[in-house]
Amino acid sequence: MSIAEAIINPLSKNLQKSGQIEVLGGCRAEEIHITGEDNEIEAVSYISKDGTKLKIENVDACVLAVGAKGLKQIMKASPELSKVCPQLTGAASLNGIDVISTRIWFDGFVETDTPANVFSNFDELRGAGGTFFMLDQLQNNTELWGGSLPLGSVMAADFYNAGSLLPLSNKDLINLLTVDLLPKAVPKFSSVKIVDSYVVRCPGAVSWFSPGSYALRPPLEVSGVPNLVCAGDWVKMGDREHGSKGLCQERAFVSGLEAANALARKGALGPDKMNEHEVIPIRKDEPQVVIGREVNRKVWEQLNFLGISSNWIR
């Protein structure tokens, strides 16, 4: 079962049952319109499933929950917003990395030391990074097989920075996994066969936290546009920053809560919707992490004093 099946779709259905929200699935935001006086967002144009351009009028507030690729397209089509939002045009200059996601159903069960694993030092990756997860060790295997009797293990593998792998056919990508990578990582994979598989390509879809990109990443609250906020793992949250800095899904979730909280504080959601959602902090760092961070800070203080700086430090 995917994240969409287990979380996103049920959440969407429950929200729509409340009668307070309408989810326009399969649609793509195109242009954001602002007023000429106070620079508030007043409408959003979008492209429907069938390619029709439509517009949502009388917008109270807007949450930009897009990555670099989506933001590029929106800012390109929104000259009014681009004129008053240098923060967003700067963020739109950043890039994302290419990702390939796969899932394979096998005719036998494969035991691994851990359900979550990383591919490392494989020339076959062509410079990409790779992870694979044994979903049958993490989820209900019957559901993974669509309610049928499970025949074997179900594995999900993702390739990051995968531009060199994107041109390969689906068949070649699956062969790369089942012939070149998995048997070398876990020899038992050589004894099972493929029952089914699928491949999803996501060019430029994942945040690229490249050196020097921090200064250009979008802020939680956008200066100059009072009813616009941003959400996503690459958003800078300022004094609302959360401890989940290296955890993309968790940080994206927290930024969504903080985006809604920011609009509530401003009264953009209405006078009867100003309550803020609780954001649970992460647990404190372990002692060795605290010590290591302090040592690193002191070392760089001395190096900076000598005029030595690093492009890796924001």
KOLMIKE-897323 format. One record per residue: residue number from 1; residue in one letter; z, y, x of N, C-alpha, C in turn. Coordinates in pm, whole numbers, plus 50000, padded with zeros to 5 digits. Atoms other than C-alpha are relative to their C-alpha. Layout:
BEGIN
ATOM	NUM	A	Z	Y	X	Z	Y	X	Z	Y	X
...
***
This chain:
BEGIN
ATOM	1	M	50000	49881	50085	50000	50000	50000	50000	50124	50088
ATOM	2	S	50013	49879	49920	49898	50337	50140	50101	50106	49954
ATOM	3	I	49915	49887	50036	50097	50663	50140	49954	50061	49868
ATOM	4	A	50054	49945	50125	49865	50788	49866	50041	49917	49880
ATOM	5	E	49966	50090	50111	49931	50482	49649	50150	49998	49973
ATOM	6	A	49856	50017	50015	50305	50464	49714	50073	50129	49965
ATOM	7	I	49925	49874	50015	50401	50833	49712	49918	50108	49929
ATOM	8	I	50073	49883	50048	50128	51090	49647	49956	49984	49854
ATOM	9	N	50049	50019	50137	49970	50942	49331	50113	49995	49897
ATOM	10	P	49889	49998	50096	50302	50862	49156	50064	50138	49986
ATOM	11	L	49944	49865	50005	50433	51207	49249	49912	50090	49915
ATOM	12	S	50095	49919	50076	50119	51369	49108	50012	49971	49850
ATOM	13	K	49991	50037	50142	50148	51175	48781	50130	50051	49938
ATOM	14	N	49871	49954	50054	50517	51259	48736	50004	50151	49983
ATOM	15	L	50004	49854	50011	50458	51628	48803	49917	50044	49881
ATOM	16	Q	50086	49963	50112	50178	51641	48549	50062	49964	49866
ATOM	17	K	49931	50036	50124	50391	51464	48290	50097	50111	49956
ATOM	18	S	49906	49893	50033	50633	51758	48308	49934	50112	49923
ATOM	19	G	50073	49894	50069	50361	51982	48167	50002	50132	50072
ATOM	20	Q	49989	49875	49926	50431	52245	48433	49897	50012	50113
ATOM	21	I	50095	49997	49890	50152	52156	48673	49876	49921	49963
ATOM	22	E	50126	50072	50015	49789	52050	48673	49945	49972	50139
ATOM	23	V	50053	50039	49870	49652	51859	48971	49849	49985	49989
ATOM	24	L	50146	50005	50000	49282	51915	49039	49954	49914	50116
ATOM	25	G	50037	50093	49894	49206	51606	49244	49853	50006	50033
ATOM	26	G	50139	50001	49957	48888	51596	49449	49937	50137	50009
ATOM	27	C	50053	49864	49992	48851	51975	49445	50032	50061	50137
ATOM	28	R	49985	49938	49868	48821	52198	49753	50009	50151	49986
ATOM	29	A	49984	49854	50002	48956	52551	49786	49892	50063	50087
ATOM	30	E	50109	49937	49925	48680	52786	49896	50033	50143	50041
ATOM	31	E	49979	49859	49970	48775	53154	49871	50129	50049	49935
ATOM	32	I	49878	49939	50051	49098	53348	49828	49974	50149	49978
ATOM	33	H	50028	49861	50037	49068	53683	49648	50131	50079	49996
ATOM	34	I	49880	49916	50002	49319	53966	49698	49968	50132	49930
ATOM	35	T	50015	49870	50065	49380	54293	49516	49978	50108	50104
ATOM	36	G	50028	49893	49906	49272	54617	49673	50118	50088	50031
ATOM	37	E	49889	49908	49983	49606	54796	49637	50114	49942	50085
ATOM	38	D	49884	50055	49931	49897	54573	49743	49971	49872	50077
ATOM	39	N	50043	50119	49924	49698	54290	49904	50062	49871	49950
ATOM	40	E	49950	50126	50056	49843	54029	49671	49883	49912	49959
ATOM	41	I	50104	50094	50043	49641	53719	49596	49993	50003	49848
ATOM	42	E	50017	49992	50144	49495	53744	49247	49917	49885	49944
ATOM	43	A	50084	50110	50048	49251	53451	49229	49962	49909	50117
ATOM	44	V	50045	50098	49900	49135	53137	49412	49875	49932	49944
ATOM	45	S	50123	50071	50037	48779	53002	49396	50003	49861	50064
ATOM	46	Y	50001	50136	49946	48729	52630	49441	49874	49927	49954
ATOM	47	I	50115	50084	50032	48456	52367	49434	50050	49873	49933
ATOM	48	S	49956	50118	50075	48500	52095	49172	49933	49873	50054
ATOM	49	K	50055	50129	49957	48415	51727	49211	49849	49996	49992
ATOM	50	D	50145	50006	50020	48064	51779	49078	49925	50113	50071
ATOM	51	G	50065	49895	49923	47996	52076	49309	49997	50136	49934
ATOM	52	T	49998	49872	50071	48054	52352	49052	50105	50093	50060
ATOM	53	K	49905	49902	49950	48218	52670	49179	50077	50061	49883
ATOM	54	L	49913	49949	50105	48514	52769	48960	50106	50092	50061
ATOM	55	K	49899	49906	49952	48794	53024	48982	50126	49992	49916
ATOM	56	I	49870	49991	50066	49165	53028	48898	50043	50146	50005
ATOM	57	E	49965	49858	50009	49255	53378	48779	50151	50019	49983
ATOM	58	N	49860	49961	50024	49591	53560	48754	50098	49912	50077
ATOM	59	V	49915	50083	49914	49749	53375	49045	50130	50073	50030
ATOM	60	D	49870	49942	49966	50122	53438	49088	50028	49988	50150
ATOM	61	A	49973	50024	49858	50142	53288	49437	49907	49890	50049
ATOM	62	C	50089	50099	49941	49948	53069	49678	50067	49938	50122
ATOM	63	V	49953	50072	49882	50054	52803	49929	49878	49943	50072
ATOM	64	L	50110	50051	49919	49799	52740	50203	50048	49874	50073
ATOM	65	A	49958	50127	49939	49866	52372	50278	49876	49930	50055
ATOM	66	V	50122	50054	49940	49562	52308	50496	50018	49995	50151
ATOM	67	G	50002	50004	49855	49494	52219	50857	49900	50099	50056
ATOM	68	A	50090	49905	49935	49279	52403	51109	49859	49993	49944
ATOM	69	K	50136	50017	50050	48955	52258	50975	49985	50066	49863
ATOM	70	G	50006	49939	50132	49030	52362	50616	50015	50149	50004
ATOM	71	L	49977	49856	49991	49156	52704	50718	49876	50073	50051
ATOM	72	K	50124	49939	49951	48835	52777	50910	49906	50029	49884
ATOM	73	Q	50094	49984	50111	48629	52723	50596	50047	50105	49901
ATOM	74	I	49947	49904	50096	48860	52925	50372	49988	50143	50052
ATOM	75	M	50006	49864	49945	48880	53225	50605	49856	50047	50014
ATOM	76	K	50142	49965	49990	48504	53217	50662	49946	50051	49867
ATOM	77	A	50048	49963	50133	48453	53248	50286	50085	50108	49935
ATOM	78	S	49908	49903	50059	48734	53504	50232	50007	50125	50086
ATOM	79	P	50002	49881	49914	48637	53833	50401	50113	50099	49972
ATOM	80	E	49893	49907	50034	48896	54038	50212	50131	49955	50064
ATOM	81	L	49877	50054	49941	49179	53809	50324	49994	50008	50152
ATOM	82	S	50015	49996	49855	49044	53791	50679	50026	50140	50055
ATOM	83	K	49983	49863	49954	49048	54170	50704	50145	50039	50015
ATOM	84	V	49859	49958	49999	49421	54201	50631	50092	49895	50060
ATOM	85	C	49915	50110	49949	49544	53872	50786	49956	49953	50138
ATOM	86	P	50033	50045	49864	49494	53858	51163	50075	49872	50039
ATOM	87	Q	49927	50124	49970	49759	53583	51171	49919	49877	49958
ATOM	88	L	50076	50114	50050	49537	53355	50966	49865	49985	50070
ATOM	89	T	50125	50012	49926	49212	53439	51144	50026	49943	50139
ATOM	90	G	49964	50058	49871	49390	53358	51469	50022	49851	49988
ATOM	91	A	49975	50143	50022	49509	53026	51330	49870	49925	49975
ATOM	92	A	50128	50064	50030	49156	52954	51208	49916	49977	50125
ATOM	93	S	50074	50021	49875	49035	52973	51570	50042	49872	50070
ATOM	94	L	49953	50126	49940	49234	52659	51655	49918	49882	49949
ATOM	95	N	50076	50119	50037	49089	52311	51633	50092	49884	49967
ATOM	96	G	49928	50124	50026	49198	51971	51509	49941	49888	50083
ATOM	97	I	50051	50115	49928	49151	51628	51662	49942	49899	49902
ATOM	98	D	50064	50102	50082	48936	51345	51531	50090	49877	49990
ATOM	99	V	49917	50118	50024	49113	51046	51378	49919	49895	49925
ATOM	100	I	50058	50112	50073	48997	50703	51263	50114	49911	49953
ATOM	101	S	49898	50089	50056	49215	50493	51032	49933	49871	49953
ATOM	102	T	50054	50130	50040	49158	50123	50973	50110	49915	49937
ATOM	103	R	49907	50100	50054	49318	49841	50778	49928	49866	49999
ATOM	104	I	50059	50134	49992	49257	49469	50827	50093	49898	49936
ATOM	105	W	49929	50113	50060	49363	49172	50617	49959	49872	50074
ATOM	106	F	50028	50121	49923	49393	48844	50813	50030	49874	49917
ATOM	107	D	49980	50126	50073	49385	48479	50701	50122	49923	50049
ATOM	108	G	49877	50064	49952	49707	48397	50886	50100	50106	50042
ATOM	109	F	49893	49906	49965	50038	48555	50978	50017	50008	50152
ATOM	110	V	49979	49975	49858	50093	48711	51320	50135	50067	50018
ATOM	111	E	49869	49942	49972	50446	48774	51444	49989	50090	50123
ATOM	112	T	49995	49906	49888	50496	49076	51670	50145	50035	50029
ATOM	113	D	49862	49964	49965	50804	49196	51856	50053	50113	49914
ATOM	114	T	49963	49887	50085	50807	49516	51652	49887	50027	49902
ATOM	115	P	50107	49972	50097	50616	49625	51340	49913	50119	50039
ATOM	116	A	50075	49881	49958	50507	49955	51502	49970	49989	50149
ATOM	117	N	50042	50024	49862	50309	49938	51827	49899	50104	50046
ATOM	118	V	50089	49902	49940	50107	50155	52066	49905	49930	50097
ATOM	119	F	50096	50046	49901	49787	50075	52256	50008	50093	50121
ATOM	120	S	49990	49918	49880	49815	50193	52616	49918	49939	50113
ATOM	121	N	50076	50042	49882	49587	50176	52921	49890	49900	49969
ATOM	122	F	50115	50083	50034	49293	50014	52746	49873	50083	50022
ATOM	123	D	50125	49928	49976	48955	50126	52882	49913	50003	49875
ATOM	124	E	50082	50008	50121	48799	50019	52552	50026	50114	49903
ATOM	125	L	49969	49888	50089	48968	50315	52381	49915	50123	50028
ATOM	126	R	50088	49888	49965	48728	50554	52560	50071	50135	49997
ATOM	127	G	49924	49876	49995	49000	50813	52604	50083	50029	49877
ATOM	128	A	49922	49980	50122	49146	50783	52254	50140	49938	50016
ATOM	129	G	49872	50065	50011	49506	50696	52171	49999	49910	49879
ATOM	130	G	50002	50094	50112	49586	50411	51940	50138	49948	49964
ATOM	131	T	49877	50064	50048	49869	50272	51727	49962	49895	49897
ATOM	132	F	50022	50095	50110	49892	49969	51501	50133	49958	49941
ATOM	133	F	49880	50030	50077	50142	49877	51234	49979	49872	49920
ATOM	134	M	50006	50123	50078	50211	49536	51082	50060	50031	49863
ATOM	135	L	49954	49956	50131	50231	49642	50720	50076	49892	49926
ATOM	136	D	49930	50109	50068	50341	49298	50600	50145	49988	50045
ATOM	137	Q	49862	49999	49953	50657	49346	50807	50077	50123	49951
ATOM	138	L	49940	49875	50045	50721	49687	50652	49999	50018	49849
ATOM	139	Q	50017	49980	50144	50609	49658	50288	49993	49866	49929
ATOM	140	N	50015	50120	50083	50585	49412	50002	49860	49943	50021
ATOM	141	N	50131	50054	49964	50305	49182	50118	49916	49964	49878
ATOM	142	T	50076	50032	50121	50209	49077	49766	49925	50123	49951
ATOM	143	E	50067	49876	50039	50131	49440	49682	49887	50034	50095
ATOM	144	L	50106	49974	49903	49930	49469	50003	49875	49917	49971
ATOM	145	W	50112	50086	50037	49713	49187	49870	49959	50020	49855
ATOM	146	G	50041	49966	50136	49667	49355	49531	50062	49913	49894
ATOM	147	G	49932	50085	50096	49916	49128	49355	49965	49853	50014
ATOM	148	S	50037	50139	49978	49749	48809	49478	50092	49935	50102
ATOM	149	L	49920	50072	49902	49912	48541	49691	49956	50041	50140
ATOM	150	P	50037	49956	49865	49923	48677	50050	49945	49885	50083
ATOM	151	L	50060	50100	49912	49697	48489	50287	50044	50015	50144
ATOM	152	G	49960	49977	49862	49828	48646	50603	50049	50142	50021
ATOM	153	S	49952	49867	49962	49922	48962	50787	49900	50108	49959
ATOM	154	V	50082	49882	50026	49794	49307	50699	50037	50105	50105
ATOM	155	M	49976	49908	49890	49755	49553	50984	49925	50131	49979
ATOM	156	A	50064	49869	50003	49683	49926	50991	49997	50054	50142
ATOM	157	A	50013	49943	49866	49551	50085	51311	49936	50137	49990
ATOM	158	D	50052	49863	49997	49487	50451	51384	49960	50036	50142
ATOM	159	F	50044	49948	49870	49290	50608	51669	50006	50152	49995
ATOM	160	Y	49988	49855	49992	49371	50967	51773	49917	50053	50116
ATOM	161	N	50092	49945	49901	49153	51202	51977	49880	49908	50011
ATOM	162	A	50095	50110	50009	48886	50961	51863	49854	50044	49996
ATOM	163	G	50137	49951	50004	48571	51169	51910	49901	49904	50064
ATOM	164	S	50091	50092	49932	48421	50912	52148	49980	49871	49923
ATOM	165	L	50012	50121	50080	48475	50636	51891	49931	50025	49865
ATOM	166	L	50059	49969	50131	48341	50817	51582	49858	49949	49982
ATOM	167	P	50139	50046	50022	47975	50723	51647	49987	49849	49977
ATOM	168	L	50009	50145	50016	48056	50350	51639	49993	49963	49852
ATOM	169	S	50007	50049	50137	47973	50154	51324	50135	49941	49959
ATOM	170	N	49877	50063	50048	48251	50016	51104	50020	49862	50062
ATOM	171	K	49993	50135	49944	48169	49667	51229	50044	50005	50146
ATOM	172	D	49963	49990	49858	48195	49776	51593	50145	50044	50018
ATOM	173	L	49861	49956	49991	48527	49951	51532	50096	49884	49969
ATOM	174	I	49915	50114	50033	48675	49642	51367	49994	49897	50112
ATOM	175	N	50011	50092	49887	48540	49426	51651	50079	50050	50121
ATOM	176	L	49922	49942	49892	48695	49666	51901	50147	49961	49987
ATOM	177	L	49860	50036	50024	49030	49595	51741	50024	49850	50014
ATOM	178	T	49971	50143	50011	49004	49223	51673	49955	49917	50120
ATOM	179	V	50050	50074	49884	48814	49119	51986	50056	50055	50131
ATOM	180	D	49963	49940	49872	48909	49368	52259	50146	50042	50011
ATOM	181	L	49867	49938	49988	49245	49525	52175	50115	49910	49954
ATOM	182	L	49886	50073	50055	49470	49318	51950	50032	49870	50075
ATOM	183	P	49966	50123	49927	49437	48981	52131	50062	50025	50137
ATOM	184	K	49939	49968	49871	49523	49151	52460	50144	50048	49983
ATOM	185	A	49865	49950	50026	49827	49320	52307	50091	49888	49950
ATOM	186	V	49925	50111	50057	49942	49016	52107	49905	49880	49992
ATOM	187	P	50096	50111	49993	49759	48690	52199	49983	49923	49870
ATOM	188	K	50010	50075	50125	49833	48534	51858	49889	50052	49909
ATOM	189	F	50107	49946	50083	49570	48765	51705	49868	49924	50020
ATOM	190	S	50124	50073	49975	49300	48548	51862	49987	49876	49912
ATOM	191	S	50003	50122	50082	49392	48263	51624	49980	50028	49851
ATOM	192	V	50019	49966	50142	49340	48453	51294	49864	50065	49981
ATOM	193	K	50130	49943	50032	49022	48566	51119	50014	50110	49895
ATOM	194	I	50000	49887	50093	48935	48872	50913	49964	49952	49859
ATOM	195	V	50033	50023	50140	48947	48842	50534	49931	50123	49942
ATOM	196	D	50057	49875	50051	48873	49207	50459	50041	50112	50094
ATOM	197	S	49967	49886	49915	48877	49545	50630	49937	50127	49944
ATOM	198	Y	50067	49874	50030	48800	49912	50584	50030	50103	50108
ATOM	199	V	49991	49896	49897	48753	50218	50804	49985	50136	49934
ATOM	200	V	50010	49862	50049	48813	50587	50729	49991	50092	50122
ATOM	201	R	50018	49903	49892	48682	50859	50962	50046	50138	49953
ATOM	202	C	49946	49868	50034	48860	51196	50965	49975	50097	50116
ATOM	203	P	50030	49909	49889	48682	51434	51206	50074	50134	49988
ATOM	204	G	49931	49871	49996	48892	51736	51305	50112	50014	49899
ATOM	205	A	49907	49994	50113	49156	51645	51047	50148	50011	50037
ATOM	206	V	49858	50005	49962	49480	51626	51246	50032	50115	50095
ATOM	207	S	49959	49885	49919	49670	51914	51405	49995	49965	50149
ATOM	208	W	50007	50017	49855	49603	51956	51776	50095	50102	50063
ATOM	209	F	49899	49912	49941	49913	52096	51945	49967	50018	50149
ATOM	210	S	50048	49982	49864	49723	52201	52256	50081	50107	50072
ATOM	211	P	49928	49898	49924	49879	52407	52537	49952	50140	49965
ATOM	212	G	50034	49862	50033	49890	52773	52440	49971	50025	49854
ATOM	213	S	50037	49983	50141	49824	52708	52070	50115	50054	49916
ATOM	214	Y	49884	49962	50082	50177	52794	51955	49988	50142	49947
ATOM	215	A	50007	49858	50040	50113	53169	51949	49905	50023	49884
ATOM	216	L	50101	49981	50104	49817	53124	51713	50027	49919	49874
ATOM	217	R	49975	50082	50119	49966	52873	51471	50046	50088	49883
ATOM	218	P	49969	49913	50115	50010	53010	51116	50150	50007	49972
ATOM	219	P	49858	49985	50033	50347	53146	51003	50029	49948	49860
ATOM	220	L	49957	50041	50133	50546	53028	50704	49970	50112	49899
ATOM	221	E	50025	49884	50086	50533	53376	50549	49899	50091	50068
ATOM	222	V	50112	49924	49942	50211	53569	50606	50025	50149	49983
ATOM	223	S	49979	49855	50004	50253	53937	50695	49887	50068	49923
ATOM	224	G	50099	49920	50069	50077	54179	50464	49952	49944	49868
ATOM	225	V	50039	50060	50128	50021	53937	50174	50127	49938	49940
ATOM	226	P	49866	50041	50044	50351	53907	49985	50008	49868	49923
ATOM	227	N	49992	50122	50080	50259	53614	49760	49922	49883	50062
ATOM	228	L	50069	50107	49928	50099	53393	50028	50094	49940	50104
ATOM	229	V	49923	50072	49900	50283	53128	50231	49917	49883	50051
ATOM	230	C	50072	50114	49941	50171	52840	50453	50092	49879	50012
ATOM	231	A	49925	50124	49985	50279	52477	50474	49917	49901	50080
ATOM	232	G	50069	50100	49918	50194	52195	50712	50074	49978	50130
ATOM	233	D	49926	50032	49879	50310	52034	51033	49978	50102	50112
ATOM	234	W	50028	49903	49894	50153	52313	51242	50052	50139	49971
ATOM	235	V	49951	49868	50042	50323	52602	51059	50127	50037	50077
ATOM	236	K	49879	49947	49936	50576	52816	51248	50094	50052	49891
ATOM	237	M	49908	49966	50108	50886	52853	51029	50102	50107	50037
ATOM	238	G	49913	49888	49965	51063	53130	51220	50147	49964	49993
ATOM	239	D	49856	50027	50010	51433	53153	51136	50032	49886	49904
ATOM	240	R	49980	50117	50086	51384	52866	50890	49958	49872	50072
ATOM	241	E	50048	50114	49922	51272	52634	51170	50091	49879	49984
ATOM	242	H	49930	50126	50024	51371	52270	51129	49997	49916	50127
ATOM	243	G	49989	50083	49880	51471	52010	51386	49893	49894	50015
ATOM	244	S	50101	50107	49995	51183	51774	51302	49871	50049	50063
ATOM	245	K	50116	49935	49940	50947	51948	51543	49895	49900	50046
ATOM	246	G	50097	50096	49951	50784	51633	51678	49960	49896	49897
ATOM	247	L	50027	50099	50105	50759	51448	51347	49908	50063	49895
ATOM	248	C	50099	49926	50078	50440	51553	51172	50021	49989	49849
ATOM	249	Q	49986	50017	50144	50494	51402	50826	50129	50065	49949
ATOM	250	E	49873	49942	50042	50859	51504	50807	49996	50153	50005
ATOM	251	R	50007	49856	49986	50787	51854	50931	49910	50063	49894
ATOM	252	A	50086	49951	50107	50503	51896	50684	50076	50005	49868
ATOM	253	F	49920	50004	50123	50738	51794	50403	50099	50115	49995
ATOM	254	V	49900	49893	49994	51008	52036	50515	49933	50136	49984
ATOM	255	S	50068	49871	50010	50758	52320	50551	49957	50027	49856
ATOM	256	G	50033	49982	50141	50648	52259	50192	50119	50049	49920
ATOM	257	L	49878	49954	50067	51006	52297	50073	50029	50146	50035
ATOM	258	E	49970	49864	49957	51051	52612	50279	49897	50100	49945
ATOM	259	A	50101	49912	50060	50722	52755	50148	50037	50034	49856
ATOM	260	A	49957	49976	50138	50843	52710	49791	50126	50087	49996
ATOM	261	N	49877	49919	49995	51185	52852	49884	49969	50146	50030
ATOM	262	A	50037	49861	49966	51019	53160	50037	49945	50073	49878
ATOM	263	L	50054	49937	50121	50827	53228	49716	50110	50023	49897
ATOM	264	A	49889	49984	50094	51143	53173	49510	50085	50120	50037
ATOM	265	R	49919	49887	49954	51339	53421	49723	49935	50133	49967
ATOM	266	K	50073	49875	50028	51068	53683	49671	49986	50026	49851
ATOM	267	G	50018	49985	50144	51068	53626	49296	49857	49977	49956
ATOM	268	A	50141	50020	50033	50699	53530	49308	49979	49893	49894
ATOM	269	L	50010	50108	50099	50766	53229	49084	50058	50040	49865
ATOM	270	G	49940	49954	50124	50937	53436	48817	50150	50015	50014
ATOM	271	P	49856	49973	49989	51291	53564	48761	50087	49880	49966
ATOM	272	D	49921	50117	50037	51404	53230	48615	49978	49883	50096
ATOM	273	K	50027	50107	49904	51281	53029	48916	50027	50051	50142
ATOM	274	M	49962	49947	49869	51471	53170	49212	50096	49909	50075
ATOM	275	N	49914	50096	49929	51682	52866	49300	49921	49935	50113
ATOM	276	E	50066	50060	49884	51602	52724	49644	50038	49853	50013
ATOM	277	H	49978	50142	49980	51567	52357	49724	50076	49978	50131
ATOM	278	E	49924	50030	49879	51813	52213	49975	49909	49937	50104
ATOM	279	V	50071	50060	49887	51668	52133	50316	50104	49936	50091
ATOM	280	I	49900	50074	49923	51867	51864	50495	49965	50007	50149
ATOM	281	P	50029	49995	49856	51895	51923	50872	50002	49861	50061
ATOM	282	I	49995	50128	49930	51832	51641	51116	50134	49988	50072
ATOM	283	R	49875	50019	49927	52125	51488	51301	49990	50064	50138
ATOM	284	K	49998	49934	49871	52232	51646	51629	49939	49910	50107
ATOM	285	D	50060	50075	49889	52053	51545	51948	50107	49922	50074
ATOM	286	E	49908	50080	49921	52210	51273	52159	50032	50074	50130
ATOM	287	P	49954	49923	49882	52404	51394	52468	49897	50007	50112
ATOM	288	Q	50095	49998	49888	52137	51290	52722	49883	50093	49972
ATOM	289	V	50108	49909	50035	51875	51490	52531	50045	50144	50020
ATOM	290	V	49946	49865	49984	52097	51799	52526	50010	50036	50148
ATOM	291	I	49987	49974	49855	52168	51766	52900	49863	50021	50063
ATOM	292	G	50134	49987	49944	51801	51713	52984	49935	50132	49966
ATOM	293	R	50057	49874	50042	51697	52015	52783	50062	50117	50077
ATOM	294	E	49932	49892	49929	51958	52234	52953	49959	50004	50146
ATOM	295	V	50046	50005	49861	51856	52116	53300	49860	50059	50011
ATOM	296	N	50137	49948	49999	51491	52188	53219	49999	50152	49983
ATOM	297	R	49994	49854	50023	51582	52535	53090	50042	50074	50126
ATOM	298	K	49951	49934	49879	51775	52623	53408	49897	49997	50112
ATOM	299	V	50104	50012	49897	51497	52495	53634	49892	50105	49976
ATOM	300	W	50106	49905	50029	51237	52708	53456	50048	50145	50009
ATOM	301	E	49947	49866	49979	51466	53010	53464	49984	50042	50145
ATOM	302	Q	50013	49969	49858	51465	52990	53843	49853	50014	50040
ATOM	303	L	50142	49992	49968	51091	52925	53861	49939	50130	49947
ATOM	304	N	50050	49874	50056	51020	53221	53631	50046	50118	50084
ATOM	305	F	49947	49893	49914	51241	53437	53854	49914	50015	50124
ATOM	306	L	50086	49998	49881	51011	53342	54142	49855	50033	49965
ATOM	307	G	50134	49966	50042	50706	53435	53935	49912	49881	49969
ATOM	308	I	50075	50121	50029	50605	53077	53860	50014	49970	49851
ATOM	309	S	49998	50032	50144	50510	53005	53499	49909	49881	49974
ATOM	310	S	50080	50117	50034	50346	52715	53318	49928	50024	49867
ATOM	311	N	50076	49991	50125	50072	52706	53056	50051	49901	49897
ATOM	312	W	49949	50101	50094	50257	52411	52903	50121	50050	49923
ATOM	313	I	49884	49943	50068	50548	52631	52802	49954	50116	49914
ATOM	314	R	50049	49898	50091	50490	52844	52495	50065	50134	50027
***
